[in-house]
């Protein structure tokens, strides 16, 4: 997928299909390919999928925080010339989507979050004390999924490379601290944007009670569960994820 990236100014992104724009926000360790299932399913249904590369490791350390990523997404929406879009985010991407929606409600028609941080403090930020230990990293990566086989060697290698790169590790920890500071429990009740919450019943990273709390605090939300599923529902059960999301979008008239 990465060879099809469009580069325009400070933005690098994938663009697939035509129609209603859905902007996808990846997580901290998540590549753009995590959303292959969504990118295949939605364009034939009349949606344009846009996946920006978030500048997680490119901003200065002082600016490496959730708020600046939310601003970056708003600038990306403006750059594309859209009045309003649908945002879909997993993990840190969900948190960025939530904060962007809070800061720029007029730009976001609807929000979809899955395994999102923003409420649960350890969602982002276990440091990696044994970062040189490949087996430890493999175990951590497998823990993200209900079925450990989803954590392919490629995924594990990617995480291992990230946590052993000093620049990336420092930024990873800066983002983790920022995510904890930007707890959104007080903001959510004021956010009227329709929100679809899709959650793995077996999520070890952001446990099911986090989804329930999001659903209780957001005024206009619906919560859907996927069984035998961990932290990245769109990777582990892409068909079920897409069907749930598509029927929600249809019901809402998006």
Sine and cosine of phi, psi and omega as CSV:
sin_phi,cos_phi,sin_psi,cos_psi,sin_omega,cos_omega
0.00,0.00,-0.57,0.82,-0.16,-0.99
-0.90,0.43,-0.40,0.91,-0.02,-1.00
-0.95,0.31,-0.22,0.97,0.02,-1.00
-0.99,-0.11,0.20,0.98,-0.04,-1.00
-0.90,0.43,0.72,-0.69,0.15,-0.99
-1.00,0.03,0.64,-0.77,0.05,-1.00
-0.86,-0.52,0.88,-0.47,0.00,-1.00
-0.68,-0.73,0.94,-0.33,-0.05,-1.00
0.85,0.52,-0.80,-0.60,-0.05,-1.00
-1.00,0.04,0.05,1.00,-0.07,-1.00
-0.97,-0.24,0.74,-0.67,0.20,-0.98
-0.86,-0.51,0.77,-0.63,-0.06,-1.00
-0.40,-0.92,0.37,-0.93,0.14,-0.99
-1.00,-0.10,0.59,-0.81,0.03,-1.00
-0.70,-0.72,0.85,-0.53,-0.06,-1.00
-0.71,-0.70,0.80,-0.60,0.10,-1.00
1.00,0.07,-0.04,-1.00,0.03,-1.00
-0.72,-0.69,0.50,-0.87,0.08,-1.00
0.78,-0.63,-0.47,-0.88,-0.03,-1.00
-0.87,0.50,0.82,-0.58,-0.07,-1.00
-0.98,0.21,0.79,-0.61,0.16,-0.99
-0.91,-0.41,0.89,-0.45,0.04,-1.00
-0.99,-0.13,0.81,-0.58,-0.08,-1.00
-0.97,-0.24,0.76,-0.65,-0.04,-1.00
-0.92,-0.40,0.91,-0.41,-0.05,-1.00
-0.98,0.20,0.23,-0.97,-0.02,-1.00
-1.00,0.05,-0.13,-0.99,-0.10,-1.00
-0.91,0.42,-0.72,0.69,0.00,-1.00
-0.98,-0.20,0.11,0.99,-0.16,-0.99
-1.00,-0.03,0.75,-0.67,0.09,-1.00
-1.00,0.06,0.17,-0.98,0.01,-1.00
-0.90,0.44,-0.48,0.88,-0.05,-1.00
-0.93,0.37,-0.25,0.97,0.06,-1.00
-0.85,0.53,-0.35,0.94,-0.08,-1.00
-0.95,-0.32,0.38,0.93,0.01,-1.00
-0.81,0.58,-0.66,0.75,-0.03,-1.00
-0.87,0.49,-0.70,0.72,0.01,-1.00
-0.92,0.40,-0.67,0.74,-0.05,-1.00
-0.92,0.39,-0.46,0.89,0.05,-1.00
-0.99,0.15,-0.60,0.80,-0.18,-0.98
-0.98,0.19,-0.69,0.73,-0.23,-0.97
-0.99,0.13,-0.58,0.81,-0.01,-1.00
-0.82,0.57,-0.68,0.74,0.05,-1.00
-0.91,0.42,-0.27,0.96,-0.01,-1.00
-1.00,-0.06,0.12,0.99,0.07,-1.00
1.00,-0.09,0.45,0.89,0.05,-1.00
-0.85,-0.52,0.55,-0.84,0.14,-0.99
-0.98,-0.18,0.84,-0.55,0.01,-1.00
-0.99,-0.10,0.79,-0.61,0.03,-1.00
-0.82,-0.57,0.83,-0.55,0.00,-1.00
-0.84,-0.55,0.99,-0.14,0.04,-1.00
-0.97,0.23,0.54,-0.84,0.18,-0.98
-0.98,0.18,0.92,-0.38,-0.01,-1.00
-0.95,0.30,0.65,-0.76,-0.10,-0.99
-0.99,0.16,0.80,0.60,-0.13,-0.99
-0.87,0.49,-0.60,0.80,-0.06,-1.00
-0.95,-0.31,0.20,0.98,-0.10,-0.99
-0.94,-0.35,-0.37,0.93,-0.01,-1.00
-0.96,0.27,0.38,-0.93,0.10,-0.99
-0.89,0.45,0.41,-0.91,-0.08,-1.00
-0.84,0.55,-0.65,0.76,-0.01,-1.00
-0.89,0.46,-0.48,0.87,-0.06,-1.00
-0.99,-0.13,0.03,1.00,-0.05,-1.00
-0.99,0.14,1.00,0.10,0.04,-1.00
-0.49,-0.87,0.24,-0.97,-0.11,-0.99
-0.87,0.50,-0.63,0.78,-0.04,-1.00
-0.88,0.47,-0.69,0.73,0.00,-1.00
-0.93,0.36,-0.51,0.86,0.09,-1.00
-0.94,0.35,-0.60,0.80,0.05,-1.00
-0.89,0.45,-0.65,0.76,0.05,-1.00
-0.90,0.44,-0.64,0.77,0.01,-1.00
-0.86,0.51,-0.67,0.74,0.01,-1.00
-0.90,0.43,-0.67,0.75,0.03,-1.00
-0.88,0.47,-0.65,0.76,0.04,-1.00
-0.91,0.41,-0.59,0.81,0.03,-1.00
-0.90,0.43,-0.68,0.74,0.04,-1.00
-0.87,0.50,-0.71,0.70,0.03,-1.00
-0.89,0.45,-0.68,0.73,0.00,-1.00
-0.84,0.54,-0.62,0.78,-0.02,-1.00
-0.98,0.19,-0.22,0.98,0.05,-1.00
0.99,0.15,0.37,0.93,0.02,-1.00
-1.00,-0.02,0.60,-0.80,0.11,-0.99
-0.97,0.25,-0.73,0.68,0.03,-1.00
-0.53,-0.85,0.45,-0.90,-0.07,-1.00
-0.67,-0.74,0.16,-0.99,0.20,-0.98
-0.99,-0.17,0.74,-0.67,0.05,-1.00
-0.96,-0.29,0.67,-0.74,0.07,-1.00
-0.76,-0.65,0.85,-0.53,-0.04,-1.00
-0.70,-0.72,0.62,-0.79,0.08,-1.00
-0.92,-0.39,0.70,-0.71,0.11,-0.99
0.87,0.49,-0.83,-0.55,0.05,-1.00
-0.85,0.52,-0.58,0.82,0.02,-1.00
-0.87,0.50,-0.58,0.81,0.07,-1.00
-0.91,0.42,-0.65,0.76,0.01,-1.00
-0.90,0.44,-0.70,0.72,0.03,-1.00
-0.89,0.46,-0.66,0.75,0.04,-1.00
-0.88,0.48,-0.67,0.74,0.03,-1.00
-0.89,0.46,-0.72,0.69,-0.04,-1.00
-0.93,0.36,-0.62,0.78,0.06,-1.00
-0.88,0.48,-0.65,0.76,0.01,-1.00
-0.92,0.40,-0.62,0.79,0.03,-1.00
-0.92,0.40,-0.69,0.72,-0.09,-1.00
-0.98,0.22,-0.54,0.84,-0.08,-1.00
-0.74,-0.67,0.88,0.47,-0.10,-0.99
-0.86,0.51,-0.48,0.88,-0.04,-1.00
-0.93,0.36,-0.31,0.95,-0.04,-1.00
-1.00,-0.01,-0.24,0.97,-0.15,-0.99
-0.90,-0.44,0.93,-0.37,-0.01,-1.00
-0.97,0.25,-0.62,0.79,-0.01,-1.00
-0.40,-0.92,0.41,-0.91,-0.06,-1.00
-0.76,-0.65,0.66,-0.75,0.10,-1.00
-0.82,-0.57,0.81,-0.59,0.03,-1.00
-0.83,-0.56,0.60,-0.80,0.05,-1.00
-0.62,-0.79,0.82,-0.58,-0.03,-1.00
0.82,0.57,0.66,0.76,-0.15,-0.99
-0.99,0.12,0.59,-0.80,0.23,-0.97
-0.99,0.11,0.05,-1.00,-0.04,-1.00
0.81,-0.59,-0.37,0.93,0.06,-1.00
-0.83,-0.57,-0.56,0.83,-0.19,-0.98
-0.96,-0.28,0.89,-0.46,-0.27,-0.96
-0.92,0.40,-0.57,0.82,-0.04,-1.00
-1.00,0.02,0.19,0.98,-0.01,-1.00
-0.85,0.53,-0.59,0.81,-0.11,-0.99
-0.98,-0.18,-0.56,0.83,-0.54,-0.84
-0.87,-0.50,0.65,0.76,0.20,-0.98
-0.94,0.33,0.77,-0.63,0.08,-1.00
-0.97,0.26,0.16,-0.99,-0.07,-1.00
-0.93,-0.37,0.99,0.13,-0.07,-1.00
-0.89,0.45,-0.49,0.87,-0.03,-1.00
-0.95,-0.32,0.79,0.62,-0.20,-0.98
-0.93,0.36,-0.35,0.94,0.04,-1.00
-0.98,0.18,-0.14,0.99,-0.13,-0.99
-1.00,-0.05,0.96,-0.27,-0.09,-1.00
-0.88,0.48,-0.66,0.75,-0.03,-1.00
-0.89,0.46,-0.63,0.78,0.02,-1.00
-0.89,0.45,-0.70,0.71,0.01,-1.00
-0.90,0.44,-0.65,0.76,0.01,-1.00
-0.87,0.50,-0.71,0.71,0.02,-1.00
-0.88,0.47,-0.68,0.74,0.03,-1.00
-0.88,0.47,-0.70,0.71,-0.01,-1.00
-0.91,0.42,-0.66,0.75,0.00,-1.00
-0.91,0.43,-0.53,0.85,-0.03,-1.00
-0.91,0.41,-0.31,0.95,0.01,-1.00
-0.94,0.34,-0.45,0.89,-0.10,-0.99
-0.93,-0.36,0.42,-0.91,0.13,-0.99
-0.93,0.36,-0.69,0.72,0.04,-1.00
-0.98,-0.17,0.95,-0.31,-0.08,-1.00
-0.85,0.53,-0.37,0.93,-0.01,-1.00
-0.91,0.42,-0.33,0.94,0.03,-1.00
-0.92,0.40,-0.46,0.89,0.04,-1.00
-0.98,0.20,0.99,0.14,-0.02,-1.00
-0.91,0.41,0.24,-0.97,0.03,-1.00
-0.84,0.54,-0.61,0.79,-0.01,-1.00
-0.87,0.49,-0.69,0.72,0.02,-1.00
-0.91,0.42,-0.72,0.69,-0.02,-1.00
-0.89,0.46,-0.70,0.71,0.02,-1.00
-0.85,0.53,-0.65,0.76,-0.02,-1.00
-0.89,0.46,-0.72,0.69,0.02,-1.00
-0.91,0.42,-0.68,0.73,-0.01,-1.00
-0.86,0.51,-0.69,0.72,0.00,-1.00
-0.90,0.44,-0.67,0.74,-0.03,-1.00
-0.89,0.46,-0.74,0.67,-0.10,-1.00
-0.98,0.20,-0.21,0.98,0.07,-1.00
-0.99,-0.17,0.05,1.00,0.08,-1.00
-0.99,-0.16,0.91,-0.42,-0.15,-0.99
-0.84,0.54,-0.70,0.72,0.00,-1.00
-0.86,0.51,-0.71,0.70,-0.02,-1.00
-0.94,0.34,-0.62,0.78,-0.02,-1.00
-0.90,0.43,-0.70,0.72,0.01,-1.00
-0.85,0.52,-0.68,0.73,0.00,-1.00
-0.94,0.33,-0.60,0.80,0.05,-1.00
-0.85,0.52,-0.71,0.70,-0.01,-1.00
-0.94,0.34,-0.57,0.82,0.05,-1.00
-0.89,0.45,-0.67,0.74,0.01,-1.00
-0.92,0.39,-0.65,0.76,0.02,-1.00
-0.85,0.52,-0.71,0.71,0.02,-1.00
-0.90,0.44,-0.68,0.74,-0.01,-1.00
-0.89,0.45,-0.64,0.77,0.00,-1.00
-0.89,0.45,-0.62,0.78,0.03,-1.00
-0.92,0.40,-0.66,0.75,0.03,-1.00
-0.90,0.44,-0.57,0.82,-0.06,-1.00
-1.00,-0.03,0.73,0.68,0.09,-1.00
-0.91,0.42,0.75,-0.67,-0.19,-0.98
-0.97,-0.25,0.21,0.98,-0.07,-1.00
-0.81,0.59,-0.63,0.78,-0.03,-1.00
-0.98,0.21,-0.41,0.91,-0.05,-1.00
-0.99,0.14,-0.58,0.82,-0.18,-0.98
-0.84,0.55,-0.68,0.73,-0.04,-1.00
-0.88,0.47,-0.31,0.95,-0.01,-1.00
-1.00,-0.06,-0.06,1.00,-0.10,-1.00
-1.00,-0.10,0.93,-0.38,-0.11,-0.99
-1.00,0.00,-0.10,1.00,-0.07,-1.00
-0.89,0.46,0.77,-0.64,0.06,-1.00
-0.84,0.54,0.77,-0.64,-0.10,-1.00
-0.77,-0.64,0.78,-0.63,0.07,-1.00
-0.98,-0.22,0.84,-0.55,-0.02,-1.00
-0.94,-0.35,0.89,-0.45,0.04,-1.00
-0.89,-0.46,0.83,-0.56,-0.18,-0.98
-0.70,-0.72,0.61,-0.79,0.13,-0.99
-0.97,0.25,0.76,-0.65,-0.01,-1.00
-0.92,0.40,-0.29,0.96,-0.07,-1.00
-0.89,-0.46,0.51,0.86,-0.02,-1.00
-0.94,0.33,0.88,-0.47,0.03,-1.00
-1.00,0.04,-0.32,0.95,-0.12,-0.99
-1.00,0.06,-0.79,0.61,0.13,-0.99
-0.86,-0.50,1.00,-0.05,-0.16,-0.99
-0.87,0.49,0.29,-0.96,-0.06,-1.00
-0.78,0.62,-0.55,0.84,-0.01,-1.00
-0.90,0.44,-0.39,0.92,0.06,-1.00
-0.92,0.39,-0.68,0.73,0.02,-1.00
-0.88,0.47,-0.67,0.75,0.00,-1.00
-0.89,0.46,-0.66,0.75,0.01,-1.00
-0.91,0.41,-0.67,0.75,0.09,-1.00
-0.83,0.55,-0.73,0.69,-0.06,-1.00
-0.90,0.43,-0.61,0.80,0.01,-1.00
-0.95,0.32,-0.59,0.81,-0.10,-0.99
-0.99,0.11,-0.52,0.85,-0.02,-1.00
-0.99,0.16,0.76,-0.65,-0.10,-1.00
-0.92,0.40,-0.53,0.85,-0.09,-1.00
-0.76,-0.65,0.96,0.29,-0.06,-1.00
-0.76,-0.65,0.40,-0.92,0.16,-0.99
-0.75,-0.66,0.65,-0.76,-0.08,-1.00
-0.92,-0.40,0.77,-0.64,0.03,-1.00
-0.82,-0.57,0.68,-0.73,-0.03,-1.00
-0.96,-0.26,0.57,-0.82,0.18,-0.98
-0.86,-0.50,0.82,-0.57,-0.08,-1.00
-0.98,0.20,0.44,-0.90,0.00,-1.00
0.78,0.63,0.79,0.62,-0.15,-0.99
-0.56,-0.83,0.69,-0.72,-0.01,-1.00
-1.00,-0.09,-0.71,-0.71,-0.23,-0.97
-0.99,0.11,-0.30,0.95,-0.07,-1.00
-0.81,-0.58,0.97,0.23,-0.12,-0.99
-0.85,0.53,-0.59,0.81,-0.08,-1.00
-0.94,0.34,-0.30,0.96,0.07,-1.00
-1.00,-0.06,-0.66,0.75,-0.15,-0.99
-0.99,0.17,-0.60,0.80,0.02,-1.00
-0.71,-0.70,0.91,0.40,-0.13,-0.99
-0.86,0.51,-0.64,0.77,-0.06,-1.00
-0.91,0.42,-0.73,0.69,-0.01,-1.00
-0.91,0.41,-0.67,0.75,0.03,-1.00
-0.85,0.52,-0.76,0.65,-0.05,-1.00
-0.89,0.45,-0.66,0.75,-0.01,-1.00
-0.91,0.42,-0.68,0.73,0.03,-1.00
-0.88,0.48,-0.72,0.69,-0.04,-1.00
-0.92,0.38,-0.69,0.72,-0.03,-1.00
-0.89,0.46,-0.68,0.73,-0.02,-1.00
-0.93,0.37,-0.54,0.84,0.06,-1.00
-0.92,0.39,-0.71,0.70,0.01,-1.00
-0.88,0.47,-0.66,0.75,0.02,-1.00
-0.90,0.44,-0.71,0.71,-0.02,-1.00
-0.88,0.47,-0.58,0.82,-0.02,-1.00
-1.00,0.10,-0.11,0.99,0.02,-1.00
0.98,0.21,0.48,0.88,0.05,-1.00
-0.98,-0.17,0.00,0.00,0.00,0.00
